[in-house]
Amino acid sequence: MKTKGALAPFAAFSLALTLASAAAPGAETPTPMVSNLPAPGTYALQRIQRVPEAQLLDADDRPTALSVATRGAITALAFFYGHCVDPAGCPVAWSAFEALQKEAASDPLLRGRLRLVFVSLDPAHDTPTVMRLLQKSENAGTLPPWRFLTSRSQSDLAPLLASMGQDIAFETDAAGKRTGVVNHMLKVFLIDPEGWAREIYTTAFLSPDNLINDARTLAMAHPEASNRSEAR
C-alpha cells in the first residue's frame, strides 16, 4: 500500500474511527453476519504458515515475545504504522478490527477466546509511549483485548517481516531523507492458538464479515482458546 503523506501520530486512529462502520450485534448462537457466508464451523481453515518467534516491545516498553501476544488465543494480527493515511491501507484494518472487537464483546463464542494485535512497521516513530496511548484508547475495559506492539529498531523488526512475507519500503525525498511514508501491502493474519496462520487477508478480501466468520470457525475448532492470560 502507498500512503499519500504523513500526519501527526494518531492520525490513523482518528481516520479509522471516522471510517469504521457499526458491527452487527452478537448472538448467542454464532451466525454469519451476511447471508452469503457459510455458517461458522461448516468449513475448515487450513494451516498456511507458522508464525515465527520475534522479540518486540509492549506498550509498557517491556521486551515481549510475539508468542506471548498470540499463543493460546484466536488472534487477528496486522502490521500498521501510526502515520498511515491511505484510505485503502491501515485504516481498513483498523476499521475491521474495531468491528471485530465490538462484535466479539457480545459474542459468548469469541469474547473470551479472541485477541487483537497490531505490530508497528515504524518503530522510530511508533514508540512504546505511542503504543500505550493507542492501546488505552482501543480497550477501555472491554473484551477482547487489543494489544499494540513495536520494536527497538527497524533491524530488530526486519526478520519478522521477512518471515511473515510483509515487504515494506520507506519513501524518501530528493535528498534521500525519509518522508515518514511506509509503502507496504496491507495484510491481516488470523492465527490459531498453536501459532499457525490459518488465513491471510489483503485489502481486496478483508472485511469485518469475513474476519468475524473465520474467527468464529476457529473458535469452534479450538474451544480451549483463551485470551484471559497471555502465554509465557
C-alpha positions in Angstrom: 0.0 0.0 0.0 1.2 3.5 -0.6 0.2 6.4 1.6 -0.5 9.9 0.4 1.5 11.7 3.0 2.3 11.9 6.7 0.3 13.2 9.6 1.0 13.6 13.3 0.8 10.4 15.4 -2.7 9.1 16.0 -3.9 10.3 12.6 -4.6 6.7 11.6 -6.6 6.3 14.8 -8.7 9.3 14.1 -9.3 8.4 10.5 -10.1 4.8 11.4 -12.8 6.0 13.8 -14.4 8.0 11.1 -14.3 5.1 8.6 -15.4 2.4 11.0 -18.9 1.1 10.4 -21.1 -0.3 13.1 -20.9 -4.1 13.6 -23.9 -6.2 13.9 -24.7 -7.3 17.5 -23.5 -10.6 18.6 -25.9 -13.6 19.1 -25.9 -16.5 21.5 -25.6 -18.8 18.5 -22.8 -17.8 16.1 -24.2 -17.0 12.7 -22.6 -15.4 9.7 -23.1 -11.6 9.5 -24.2 -11.7 5.9 -26.3 -14.4 4.3 -23.8 -15.4 1.6 -21.2 -16.6 4.0 -21.1 -20.3 5.1 -22.1 -20.9 8.7 -19.2 -20.9 11.1 -17.8 -24.4 11.7 -19.1 -25.8 8.4 -15.8 -25.3 6.7 -12.1 -25.7 7.6 -9.3 -23.2 7.5 -6.0 -24.8 6.5 -2.6 -24.2 8.1 -0.8 -21.7 5.9 2.4 -20.8 7.7 3.9 -21.0 11.1 4.1 -17.6 12.8 7.8 -17.1 13.8 9.0 -16.1 17.1 10.2 -12.4 17.5 11.3 -10.2 20.3 9.2 -7.0 20.4 8.3 -4.3 22.9 4.9 -4.0 24.5 3.1 -0.7 25.3 4.9 -0.5 28.7 8.3 -0.6 27.0 8.9 -4.2 28.2 10.6 -6.8 26.0 7.9 -9.4 24.9 7.9 -12.4 22.6 5.4 -12.3 19.8 4.2 -15.7 21.1 3.1 -14.0 24.3 0.6 -11.9 22.4 -0.6 -14.7 20.0 -0.4 -18.2 21.5 -3.3 -19.7 23.3 -6.0 -17.5 21.8 -7.6 -16.9 18.4 -5.5 -13.9 17.2 -6.1 -11.3 14.5 -2.7 -9.7 13.7 -1.9 -6.8 11.4 1.1 -4.6 10.7 0.5 -0.9 10.7 2.1 2.4 11.4 0.7 5.5 13.1 1.2 8.0 10.2 -0.7 5.9 7.7 -3.5 7.9 5.9 -4.0 5.7 2.9 -7.8 5.0 2.9 -7.2 1.6 1.4 -4.4 0.8 3.8 -4.0 0.7 7.6 -7.4 2.4 8.3 -9.1 -0.5 6.6 -7.5 -2.9 9.1 -8.3 -0.6 11.9 -12.0 -0.4 10.9 -12.2 -4.2 10.6 -10.6 -4.7 14.0 -12.9 -2.3 15.7 -15.9 -4.1 14.2 -14.5 -7.4 15.2 -13.8 -6.2 18.8 -17.3 -4.8 19.0 -19.0 -8.0 17.7 -16.9 -10.3 19.9 -17.6 -8.3 23.0 -21.2 -9.5 23.0 -20.5 -13.0 21.5 -20.0 -15.8 24.0 -18.0 -17.8 21.5 -15.4 -15.1 20.8 -15.4 -12.8 23.9 -13.1 -15.0 25.9 -11.1 -16.5 23.0 -10.2 -13.7 20.6 -7.2 -11.4 20.8 -6.3 -8.5 18.5 -2.7 -7.4 17.8 -1.2 -4.5 15.9 2.5 -4.5 15.3 4.2 -1.3 14.1 6.2 -1.1 11.0 7.9 2.1 12.0 9.5 1.8 15.5 11.3 5.1 15.1 8.0 7.0 15.3 5.7 4.4 17.0 7.4 4.3 20.4 6.0 2.4 23.4 4.5 5.7 24.6 2.5 6.0 21.3 1.5 2.3 21.6 0.4 2.8 25.2 -1.9 5.7 24.3 -3.4 3.8 21.3 -3.9 0.6 23.4 -5.6 2.6 26.2 -7.9 4.2 23.7 -8.9 0.9 22.0 -9.5 -1.2 25.1 -11.4 0.9 27.6 -12.1 -2.1 29.8 -13.8 -4.1 27.0 -13.1 -7.6 25.7 -11.5 -8.9 23.6 -8.1 -7.2 24.3 -6.3 -5.3 21.6 -2.5 -5.2 22.0 -0.2 -2.7 20.3 3.4 -3.8 19.9 6.5 -2.1 18.5 10.3 -2.9 18.4 13.5 -1.2 19.3 14.7 -0.7 15.8 14.0 -1.5 12.1 16.8 -4.1 12.1 15.2 -5.9 15.0 11.8 -6.0 13.2 13.2 -7.0 9.8 13.5 -10.8 10.4 9.8 -11.0 11.5 8.6 -9.1 8.4 10.7 -11.3 6.1 9.3 -14.5 7.7 5.7 -13.2 7.5 6.1 -12.1 3.9 5.4 -8.5 4.8 7.5 -6.3 2.4 8.0 -2.7 3.2 9.8 0.3 1.7 10.4 3.7 3.2 9.7 6.6 0.9 12.4 9.2 0.6 12.6 12.7 -0.8 15.1 14.0 -3.4 17.8 14.4 -0.8 17.4 10.8 0.3 15.7 11.7 3.6 12.7 9.6 4.7 9.4 11.3 4.4 7.6 9.3 7.0 5.7 7.3 4.4 5.9 3.5 4.6 4.9 1.6 1.5 3.5 -1.9 2.2 0.7 -4.2 1.2 -1.9 -4.5 3.9 -2.1 -8.0 5.3 -4.1 -9.3 8.3 -3.3 -12.7 9.7 -5.8 -14.9 11.5 -3.8 -17.1 13.9 -4.8 -20.2 15.8 -3.9 -20.9 19.5 -0.9 -23.1 18.3 0.7 -20.3 16.3 -0.4 -21.2 12.8 -1.7 -18.6 10.4 -5.0 -20.0 9.1 -6.0 -17.1 6.8 -4.2 -14.1 5.4 -6.4 -11.2 4.2 -5.3 -8.4 1.8 -7.3 -5.2 1.2 -9.4 -6.9 -1.5 -10.6 -9.7 0.8 -10.5 -8.0 4.2 -14.0 -7.3 5.6 -15.4 -7.5 9.1 -17.9 -10.1 7.9 -15.2 -12.5 6.6 -12.9 -11.9 9.6 -15.6 -12.5 12.2 -17.0 -15.6 10.4 -13.5 -17.1 10.2 -12.7 -16.2 13.8 -15.9 -18.0 14.9 -14.9 -21.0 12.8 -11.5 -21.2 14.5 -13.1 -20.6 18.0 -15.4 -23.6 17.4 -12.4 -25.7 16.4 -10.4 -24.6 19.5 -12.8 -24.4 22.5 -9.7 -24.4 24.7 -8.6 -21.0 23.3 -8.5 -18.2 25.9 -7.5 -14.5 25.8 -7.6 -14.1 29.6 -4.0 -14.9 30.2 -1.2 -14.4 27.7 1.2 -17.3 27.1 4.5 -17.0 28.8 
